[in-house]
């Protein structure tokens, strides 16, 4: 392989110097397969961009031979920006669809002939045409649901002929029609699409994969172009994307995947974590690195997030066999470890009804802004978009600027398009005599920008915030490269527009939990934390409920310093207060208080963590567990242990000494199954010890401190002496 011209060992060393030990392990091994398990806020983008930069500066990579695949255009733009800051240019960072579309346009004339067909911006009009031909009647919402069902089927590599059986197995219920009728709608959609001579976004991937599979000569060209692959958010890959990735690789091993099973929240779109869970089985020589040092959130926020997720059932890998232990290790949740300074404790607030909740949240946000928290550093998150309306009205009444994430795209806004026209027109007049930010302010004054924001809120304030974001971008570029001029700014904006990588806009962000993934704010207000919303009523079955738990976890880990949760007892003012806090908050009662209980505690009961239902299947291979001992440890007898043997030995040595001094049989302290469960879960807090089957209130009181000390690496003999001394004192 030829080396890049700018290979520099000194720059390569500098790239590694800025990383923590686990990030450095990711970056310093740029060759060969790697699976990076990156928890929320652990610096995954930093790790993989530094891996690419190290590969280039060390001579292992030619930048033009690297393809970094992301799930959003914003993430791709962010990756390119970071690589530029690391002195690396020429790396292709694109979404799956963007990368496939470029290849489809390039190879279509050679493979098919003529120009590639246009891509439908939306399925809905063609779906509506198909159902009309079938003499069916659906409203706009139902048509969107039918379009989403077609997307789910296509990314799952189904056909109209195989759809019905697969949909029945998956429990799909598209727009209330039976699966056979849905298959006919899909067939009609494909016919209408063919008559129009267009393709949809899933076709882009399907057709590209088909060309690579059928034309070995074209596949060789693509594989020669891209030698190294990085795939972000790998837990969200669907079957179609995995198929395309396999064709790009062509059996090679130069791929690094990055994902977090705990952030698997898009199964309704066809995404599945099984590709991540099965990576080490498909690539037996892969190195696995787990990032758990969280640089985003305070220890107080992470404590709540860890407690909520720790109570989850693990994702069962469904591929039994020799790789079971590796799969189980990937599926296992590891607590995030806070690296930042302490902050305020998260707070849960109860309101009488939704209107009161929206008003209270708006007042709290206004107060935060008044005490100095920038509006752009505040987010209000919710489970469904329908919850946004009341909050928008309350924010408007409180004169708080806000932006709805998922609304009109930044570069599509009228004021932004007008500003770009003015900036392009001013490029020739930029003689370098004035500072760039000053010049940009003068130009944008013609579009309505002013030094101070308008006193009114609403649309007028939103337009000003859009223009201010362009001014701020100019300031950022100059701080990074002082020689930046107006032409450079325009080129940067053109690149960002193509990638939909919008600059930051000031204003409180309103977003659904799904839309908030990948983002972060100084202060997060998470409303609607009640059963029926989180988890949503539509979630049926254990897997769906656990995905709702992970969705809450994603919301919790968006906050850097302040986290406020709220719920309302009734939907409307004066309505019956029939709601209760989310069942997921039960695990965090120790932090959020007794008001977080989903069910009131009965009088006379002791404050202990609720015992979870024992697992029904092996966490390693998915086989049904039939005995109490195997269900207690969550693993069948045929699968090897998934714990550190040294910890198990420490627990057993401690148990033997405690039992000897007390004159009891060893099992009366803890059974072997309970010791195994403790070694596998590695609890770091008393509530986690209490969650292990076999640890009742009595044993929790006597032995929890000892277990925590042993997990932390304590000497078993010394810990046993402390335990027995405490027991004698208590007696």
N, C-alpha and C positions, 0 to 999 in steps of 0.2 A: 504494500500500500504506500502511496506517495504521502509525504508529510506536508502539512500546511506551511506556507512560506514564513508565517510569523510565529512558528514554534519557539517557545522561550521557556527554558527550565525555571528561570527566576520568576517569571510571571505565573507559571504553574504552581510553584511553591507558595506564592502570595495568595493564590486562589484558595488553597487549602488552609492557610493560616487563620482565616476569618471564621472557621467552622467549628462546631462542637464535635466531640469524638465520633458520634454516630453519623452526623452529616459528613464528616471527613471520610468515614468509611465508604459512604455512597460515592463521594466525588473522586476519591483516590483510586478507584477500581473501575475505570471506564470501559473495560473490555469484558465480554462475557455476559451471560444472563444475570439479572438482579431483580429481586422483588423488594421494594421499599414499602414497609407498613408505616404510614405516616399519620399519626394522630392529629386532631385538630390543633392548629396553631403551632405545630412543631417545626415549621420552616421547610416544608417539602419543596416549594418552588425554589427556595434558596439552595437546597441540596442538589436538585437536578440541574439547575442552571450552572451551578459551580461544577457539577460533574461534566457537563458539556464543555464548559470553559477550560477545565483541567485537561480534558481529552484533546482539545484543540491546541492549547499552549504546550502540552507535553509531546505533541506530535502523533498521538494515537488516533486523532480524528482529522479528517478534512472537513471543514465546516459545511461545505456544499453537499457533503455526503451524509448529513445528519437530518433526520426528520423527527421533530418533536410534535406529538399529537395531543391536542387538548380537546375539551368538550365545549368550550365557549370561545368565541372570537375575542372576547375581553381577556381571557386567560392567555390566549396566543399572543395578543399584543403586549401583555405584561411580561411574558417570557422574552419576547424580542427586545423589549426595553431593558430588561435586566442583563441580557447577554451583551447588549451594546455597552452598558456600564462596565462590564467585565472585559471589554476589548475584543469581543467576538462578533463578527458580522457574517452574513451568508448562510446561517442556519435556518432551515425551513421550519417555522412553528405555525401549525395550522390545525384547524379542526378536522375530524375525519371527513366531513362533507367537503370542506374546502380543498383538502388534499386530493380527494377522489375526483372532484369536479375538474380540477386542473388537468389531471391525467386523462379524464374522459374527453375533454375538449381537444387535448393534444393528439390522442391516439384514435379518436373516432374516424377521421378521414381515412386512416390506414386500415382500421379494423372493419369498419362498416361502410364508409364512403359518404361524402358530403359533409355537411356541418352537423354538429351535435344538436339535438332538439333542445328547446327552451325548457327551463325548470319552472314548474308551477309555484307561484308564491304562496298559494293556499289550496288545500284539497277541497275545502267546503263547497265552492261553486260546482265543481265536477261531481262531487258526491250528491249534491242537491239535484243535479241533472239526472244522475243514475237512479235515484229513488223516485223521481218524477216519472221516468220511463217505466218503472215497475209499478206505477200507480199507488205508491205509498205516500203518506203525508207525515212530515216531521217539521217541527219548528227549528229555528236556527241553533238553539242549544243542542237538540238531538242530532242535528246534522254534524255539529262539531264532535259529538261523542262517536258517531259512526266513522268520521275521519280518523279520530284517535284510535279506534279499534283496528282500522286498516293499517295504521302505522305499527301498532303492536304486532299484528300478524306478519307484516312484511319483515320487520327486524328480527322476528323469530324464525325466519326462513320457511314460513308456511306458504301454502298456495290456497286458492279458493276451495280446492278439492280436499285438502288436509285440515282446513281451518276448523270445521265443526267439531271433530273429535278432540283436537288440541284445546279448543276453547272450553269444551265441557270439562276436560280434565283440570283446566286452570280456574274453573268457576267463573268465567267471564259472563257479563250480563250487559251486552251493548245496547243502549237505548231501549231496553225492554223488549227486544224482538228475539226470536229463537235463533239458534246458531245457523240453521239451514238458510233462513231468510237473510242473515247477515252475509253468508257466503254469496248469495245472489247479488246483494248490494255491491259487494267487492267486485264480482265479475262485471257488473254493469259499470262500475267506476273505471275499471281497466279498459273496457270497450270505449267509453266516452273519452277517456284520456288518449287512446290510440287515434280516435277520429280527429281529435284536436292536434295531434302531432306533438304532444308535450310529455314530459316525464315529471315525477315528483322527487322529493329529496331522498326517499328510500331507493328509488330507481337509480339514482346517482351511484350509490354504493353497490347495488346489485349488478348494474351494467359494468361498472369498473371491475368488480370481482369476476364477472363472466368473461370479460376480455382477457384478463390476466390468466384465467384458468384455461381458456381455449387457445390463446396465442402465446406459445412459449417464447417466441422471439420478442414480443412486447414485454412479457414478464422479465426477460433477461435485461432489457433496457432499464426498466424501473428498478430492478435489484442492483444494477450497476450504479444507478444514480444515488440510491439510498442504501448505505451500508450499516448504519446504526440508527436505532429507534428508541425513543423515549415516549411512553404513554402515560399521561396524567389521568387521575380519577378513574383508575382501572376497575374499581368496584362497580362502575356504572356502564361498563362495556356490554353491549348486547351481542347476540349470536352473529348477526350480520357484520358488525364491526370487527368481531374476532376473526371471522372468516377472511375479511379483507386484510387484516393485519397478518394472518398466517400466509396469505398469498404474497404480501410485500416481503415477508421474511424469507419465504421459499426454503424453509428448513434450517435456516441459519439461527445462531444463538445470540446475536448482538442486539438484545432488547432489554431495556430497563422499564419495569412497570411500577407505578406508584399508586397506592390506594389505601383505603381505610375501611374495613368491613363495618365499623361502627357508624359510618356515614352512608350506608346503603339505603337510599330513600326514593329511588326511582323505579322500583320493580313494576309499577303500573305502566311504564313506557316500554317494558321489555328488557330493561337493564337487569343484570344478574351478577352477584358477587362470585359466582361459581368459577369464572375465569381466573379471578384473583386467588380464590381458595385452592384452585387446581394448578396454579402456575408451577410450583415446585415438582408436581408430578409430571407435567409436560416437559419441564426443563430440570432434570434431576441434578445437574451441576450448578444450579442457580444459587447465588448467595442471597440470604434474606437478612435485611437490616430493619430494625424497628426503631422509629423515632418517637420518643415519649416525652422529651423535654419541651414543655409548652412555654413559648415566649409571648403569648398573647394575653392570657387571662390571669387574674389574681388567684392566689391560693384559695380564697373564699369561693370564687366562682367555680373553680375546678373541683372543689370538694362536692358541691351540689351536682355538677355534671357527672363526676365519677360515681357518686352514690346512685344516681338515676340509672346509669348504664350498667353498673355492677349487678343490679337486680335483674338484668335481661337474661333471657335464655340465649346461649351461644348459637351462632349460625352453624347449623349442622352441615359439614361437607358431605355431599351426596355421592361422592366417588370413593367407595371402599377400596381397600387394597394396600399395597406396600407403602403408599404415600400417606396413609392415614395419619401418622403422627405429625408429619410436616403440615398437613392440612389443618389439623387441630390446633397447631401452634399459631398458624395464620389467623384462624377464626377466633382464637382466645383474645379477650379484651385485656389490654394493659392500661392501668390507671395513668392518666396524664400527670406529669410532675411539673409543678409550677416553678418557673425560674425568675419570675418578677417579684416586685414588692407587694406586700399585703395591701388590701383595700377594704372597703366597707362590705359587710355581710349582705348577701342577696336577701331581698325582702319579698314576701308574698302578701298582697293586699286583696281583701274580699270587698266586693261592691254589691249593692242591692240588685242592680240590673245592668244591661248592656249600655244604656245611655249614661248611667252614673259612672260606669267603668270608663267609657270614652272621655267623659268630661274630666274625670280624675286623672287619667293618663295625660291628657292635654295640659292640665294644670301643672302636673309634675314635670313635663317636658319644658314648659315655659319657665318654670322655676330653675331648672337646670341651665337653660340658656342664660337666664339672668345672672346666675352665679359663675358664668364663664365657660360653660361647655359649648363648643361650637355646634351650631345646628347640624352641620354635615357630619358630626361625630355621634349623632343620636339616631337610633332606629326604633321603630315600632313594628313588631313582628306579630303575625297572626296565622292561624291554620288555613282559613279560607278567604278568598278575595272579598266575599260578601261582608266580612267584618270591617272592611276598610271604610265604608261609607260613613258610619257614625263617627269614626275617629277623624276623618277628613273634616266633617262639619264642626267637630269640637276644636280642632286645630285652627280652622279658619276663624271661628269665634274668638279664639285666644290670640289671633294675629300671629300665629307661628308659621313660618314658611315650611313647606313640605313638598316632597316629590314622591310619586308613586312608582316604585320599581316595577318594570314590566309594561309601563305605559308607552307613550311615543318615544321612539329612539332619539338619542341626542342629536345625531347628524341629520335627522329628518325634520327637526324643528325649523320653523320658518325663520326665526331670528338667527339661528346658526347658519343656515344656508345663505342668508343675506350678508352675514358677517364674513363668510368665506369669500364671497364675491368682492367685498370691499378690501379684504386683505390681499387677495390676488392682484387687484388693481393697483395697490400701493407698493408692490414689490419693486417695480422699476424706480420708484422715487426714493428707495432706501439707499442713501449714500454712505451709511455707516456713521453718520455724524451724531446721531442721537441714540441713547440707550434703547434697546429693543422694547422693553416693557412700556416705556413712555410713548414710543411710536405706536404701539398696538392700542394703548388707551385712546390716543387721539383718533386713530382710524375707527375704532369701535364706537366712539362718541357719535359718529354718524349713523350708527345702528341702534342708538338708544342707551348706550352704556353711560353711567355717571359714577363719580367717585363714591357716592353714598347710595345704598339701596333705597328703593321707593318705600315710603311709609305704609302704603297699601299692600295687602297680601295678594293671594290668588295668582292669576295669570300674569299680571304685571310684574310681580316679584319673581315668578318663575323665569320670565324672559330676561330679567336683569341677572339672575343667577347663572343662566346659560352663557351670557356674554362675559360675566366675571370669571367663569371657568376658563375661557380662552385667555384672558389676561393672566390668570394664575399659571396656566401652562407655559406662557411666554416667560414668566419669571422663573419657573422651574428649569426650563431649558437653558436659560442664561446662567443660572447658578451651577448647572452641570457643565456647560460648555460656553464660556464667556464670549466666544466669537460668533455665536449663533445670530443669524440675521433673519429678516422677514421671510425671505425665500425658504430658509430652512424650516421656519415655523409652518409655512404653508405646506411644504412637503411632509412634515410630521403629521399635520392634520389630515392630509390626503391618505396617508398610510393608516392612520387611526380610523378614518371613515370607512376605508375598505375592510378593516378588521372589526368595525363597530367597537373600538376601544375608546370609549368616551372619557374625557378628562373629568376630574372630580367636580361635582356641582354642589354648592352649599344649600342646605335645606334638610329638614328631618326626613329620613327615608321611611316610607311605608312599604312593607314587603311581606309576602307570604313566606312561611318557613322554607318552602322549596326554593323560592327565588333568592333567599338570603344566603344559600350555600356558597361558600367560597369568599364571603365578605366578612367584614368585621367593623365594629364601632366602639367608641369609648363607653357609651351608655346604651343599653338595650332594654326596652320595655316590651315584655312578652305578655300579650293579653290573651284572654280566653283559655286560661289553663284549667279547664273543667272537663270532666268526662262528657263525652258527646262531641267535643271539639278536639281534645287531645287526650285519648285517641278519639278520632272522629267516629261517629255512629256507623258509618259505612264500612269500617274495618271489621271484617269477620274472620275468625280463625286465628290461631296462635301466631302464625307468620305475619299476618297483616297487623296484628296488635303490636308485635315487636318492631315492625318497621315504623309505626307511629311513635314508639319510644325513641327510636333512633332519630326521628324527625325532631322531637323535643330536644334531644341531646345536641343536634346541630344548632338549634336556636340558642340554647344555653351557652354554647362555646363561641358564639359570635361576639360576646361582650368582652371588652378588655378590662374595664375597671368597675363599672357599675351594672348590676343586673336587678331589674325589678319585674316581678311576676304578678299577675292579677287574674281574677276570675269574678264572674257575676252570678248571683244566685238565681236570677230570673232573666228572661229574654226582654220583657217590656216593663216599664214602670208600673208598679201595682200588681204585677203578675205573681204567680205562686213561685216561691223559691225552691224549685225542685232539683237544681243542679248541686253537684258536689265537686270539690277540687279533683284534679286529675289523679287517677290511681297511681300514675308514675311518680308523683311527688311523695307518696308514702315512704319511699326509701330515703327521702331527705328531710323527714320530720325533725331530726336532730338539729338541723340547721335552720329550717324555715319555721319551726314551731308546730304546736299541735293543730293549728288551723290548716295545715297542709294535708291532714288526714282525709282520705276519700270516704272513710266511714268513721263516725264518732267512736272513740274508745269506750268500751263498757266500763262502768264503775267498778273499781276494785281490781282491775287488771294491771299488771305490771308493765312498765315502759320497756319493751323489748322489740327488736326488729322482727317483722313478720317472717315466718319461715316460708321459703319459696316451695312451690310444688317441685317434687323431685323430677329430674329429666327422664323422659320416656325412651330416648334413643341415645346411642353412644355418640359422644361428641367427636370421636375420631372417625368412625366408619358409618354411622347412621343406622346401625343394626338396633332393633328393638331390645330394650333391657327388661329382663323378666324377673330378676331377683332384687331384693331390697339392698343387698350389698353393692351390686353393680349400679343400681339407680342412685345410691348415695354418692358414689364417686363419679357418676356420669360417664362411665366407660365400661365396655364389655371386657370379658376375661381374655379375649383373643388379642386385643390391642395393647401395645406397650404403654407404660405410664407416660404421662406428659408433664411430669414435674421434675424439679431438680433433686436427684437422689440425695445430695448432701443435706438439703432441708429436711427431707423425710427422715434421714438418719438422726438429725438433731432433735426432731420432734420425738422420735422413738426413744432416744437416749434420755431425754428429759422426762418422758412418761415413765420409763422404767425406774428412774431414781425417785420420782415423786411417789410412785406406787410402793417402792421398797420401804421408804421412810414411813409411809402411812400404814404399811402392812396390808395393802389392798392388792387384789389382782390388777394387772395392768389395764385390762379392758374397762375397768370401772372408772379410770381417768378418761380415756378416749378409746374407742374401738379402732382397729386397724383401718376400717373404712373411713372413719372420721379423720384420722391422721392423714390418709391419702387425700381426702377432699381438702383439708387445710393446706397440704403441700401443693395441690394443683391450683387452688384459688389464690394462694399467697396473700391473705388479707392484710391490709395496712391500717385498718380502723376497727374499733369495737363492733360497729354495726355490721361490718363485713364478716367478722368472726361469728356473730350471732346468726348470720344468714346461712351458715354451714349446717347441714343436717347433722344432728347428734350433739349440737351445742345448745342446750337449754339454758334457762335463766340461771340455774344454780351453777352450772359449769362455766357459763359466761362470766359470772361474778368471780369465780375462783381462778380461772385459767386464761382469761382473755389477754391480760397484760403479758403473761408468759409467752403465749402464741405470738403476739406482736413483736416481742423482743427476739424470739427465735427467727421470725421472718426477716427481721432487720439484721440478722447475722450474729446474735448473741450466743455466748458459750452455753451449751445445754446444761452442764454441771452447775455453773454459776446461777443460771436462771432457775434450775430446780431447787437450789438452796433458798433463793428468794421466795419461790412458790411455797415451799414447805414452811418457811418462817412465817409467811403471811397466814397460812392455814392454821398454824399453832396459835398465832395471835388472835385470829378470829374465833377459834374454839375456846 
